[in-house]
Amino acid sequence: MVRSRIFYIFTLRAKKKKKDLQKFLETQWLPALRNAPGCLEVELLDTYQDRAGYCVSELWENREIHLRSTAKLWRETHTSLMKKAGEYATIEFLWNCVILDV
Protein backbone atom coordinates (compact mmCIF):
# COMPACT_ATOMS: atom_id res chain seq x y z
CA MET A 1 0.00 0.00 0.00
CA VAL A 2 1.31 3.45 -0.91
CA ARG A 3 0.21 6.22 1.41
CA SER A 4 0.73 9.94 1.02
CA ARG A 5 1.74 12.47 3.65
CA ILE A 6 1.03 16.14 2.91
CA PHE A 7 2.37 19.17 4.77
CA TYR A 8 0.92 22.67 4.70
CA ILE A 9 2.19 25.80 6.40
CA PHE A 10 -0.26 28.37 7.80
CA THR A 11 1.68 31.63 8.16
CA LEU A 12 -0.13 34.13 10.35
CA ARG A 13 -1.32 37.34 8.70
CA ALA A 14 -0.42 40.72 10.20
CA LYS A 15 -2.53 41.69 13.21
CA LYS A 16 -3.91 38.16 13.65
CA LYS A 17 -3.40 36.24 16.89
CA LYS A 18 -1.84 32.81 16.88
CA LYS A 19 -4.26 31.57 19.55
CA ASP A 20 -7.21 32.49 17.29
CA LEU A 21 -5.70 30.61 14.35
CA GLN A 22 -5.07 27.61 16.60
CA LYS A 23 -8.67 27.60 17.84
CA PHE A 24 -10.00 27.82 14.26
CA LEU A 25 -7.74 24.99 13.08
CA GLU A 26 -8.56 22.74 16.03
CA THR A 27 -12.33 23.31 16.06
CA GLN A 28 -13.14 23.68 12.36
CA TRP A 29 -10.33 22.94 9.89
CA LEU A 30 -8.92 19.71 11.36
CA PRO A 31 -12.34 18.10 12.04
CA ALA A 32 -13.36 18.76 8.42
CA LEU A 33 -10.19 17.05 7.19
CA ARG A 34 -10.53 14.13 9.60
CA ASN A 35 -14.00 13.41 8.19
CA ALA A 36 -12.85 13.52 4.55
CA PRO A 37 -12.89 10.17 2.74
CA GLY A 38 -9.42 8.65 2.66
CA CYS A 39 -7.91 10.83 5.39
CA LEU A 40 -6.13 8.58 7.91
CA GLU A 41 -4.55 11.16 10.20
CA VAL A 42 -4.21 14.91 10.72
CA GLU A 43 -1.77 16.59 13.10
CA LEU A 44 -1.32 20.21 14.07
CA LEU A 45 2.36 21.05 14.51
CA ASP A 46 3.70 24.25 16.02
CA THR A 47 5.71 26.72 13.97
CA TYR A 48 7.71 25.65 10.97
CA GLN A 49 11.20 27.14 10.96
CA ASP A 50 10.94 30.85 11.81
CA ARG A 51 7.40 31.41 10.52
CA ALA A 52 4.61 32.54 12.83
CA GLY A 53 1.82 30.03 12.49
CA TYR A 54 1.35 26.29 12.22
CA CYS A 55 2.14 23.29 10.08
CA VAL A 56 -0.57 20.74 9.33
CA SER A 57 0.47 17.18 8.53
CA GLU A 58 -2.06 14.94 6.78
CA LEU A 59 -1.82 11.21 6.09
CA TRP A 60 -3.95 9.89 3.22
CA GLU A 61 -4.66 6.47 1.76
CA ASN A 62 -2.94 7.68 -1.41
CA ARG A 63 -2.23 10.83 -3.41
CA GLU A 64 -5.20 10.47 -5.76
CA ILE A 65 -7.68 10.18 -2.89
CA HIS A 66 -6.08 13.21 -1.24
CA LEU A 67 -6.46 15.31 -4.38
CA ARG A 68 -10.04 14.20 -4.98
CA SER A 69 -11.20 14.57 -1.35
CA THR A 70 -9.59 17.93 -0.70
CA ALA A 71 -10.79 19.36 -4.02
CA LYS A 72 -14.35 18.48 -3.05
CA LEU A 73 -13.86 19.60 0.55
CA TRP A 74 -12.40 23.05 -0.09
CA ARG A 75 -14.10 23.85 -3.43
CA GLU A 76 -17.58 22.44 -2.81
CA THR A 77 -18.63 21.45 0.70
CA HIS A 78 -16.47 23.65 2.95
CA THR A 79 -15.61 26.72 0.87
CA SER A 80 -16.40 28.99 3.83
CA LEU A 81 -13.64 27.30 5.87
CA MET A 82 -11.11 27.91 3.11
CA LYS A 83 -12.11 31.58 3.01
CA LYS A 84 -11.92 31.90 6.80
CA ALA A 85 -8.50 30.21 6.87
CA GLY A 86 -7.30 32.80 4.35
CA GLU A 87 -8.37 35.56 6.71
CA TYR A 88 -6.13 34.17 9.47
CA ALA A 89 -3.13 33.03 7.46
CA THR A 90 -1.54 32.40 4.11
CA ILE A 91 -1.53 28.70 3.23
CA GLU A 92 1.49 27.22 1.55
CA PHE A 93 1.86 23.67 0.27
CA LEU A 94 5.18 22.41 1.56
CA TRP A 95 5.61 18.89 0.26
CA ASN A 96 3.97 15.58 -0.53
CA CYS A 97 5.77 12.43 0.58
CA VAL A 98 4.90 8.96 -0.64
CA ILE A 99 5.16 6.31 2.07
CA LEU A 100 6.06 2.85 0.86
CA ASP A 101 5.23 -0.18 2.97
CA VAL A 102 8.16 -2.55 2.66
NORBEL-V78858 format. One record per run of one state. SS is the DSSP state (~ for helix, > for strand, _ for the rest). FROM is the first residue (numbers start at 1). TO is the last residue. Records with the same first field share a line. If there is no record, write none. Layout:
SS=FROM-TO + FROM-TO
//
This chain:
_=1-1 + 13-17 + 35-38 + 46-52 + 61-62 + 78-78 + 101-102
>=2-12 + 39-45 + 53-60 + 89-100
~=18-34 + 63-77 + 79-88
//
